[in-house]
Amino acid sequence: MSGLDRRADRLAQVQAQVDYHGRRLELYERLHGSHPSTRLAELQHAYSAARERLAGTSPAPSPNGTRSRPG
């Protein structure tokens, strides 16, 4: 499997994680409301962490094969 194929697979995997955690958060808020609770905080954290992972998969690889990262 080429690096580009692995990257596409990873991007699809992380996008699925974002979608999954977003649906869990939405369902919890629909069932229990959005008042502060430990469970709501856990779901929000899982969703934001998944979104950060997705953002981390976005940069294009540099010519030497590693991801470029800002400063």
Secondary structure as GFF3:
##gff-version 3
##sequence-region A 1 71
A	DSSP	alpha_helix	3	32	.	.	.	ID=ss1
A	DSSP	alpha_helix	38	56	.	.	.	ID=ss2
###
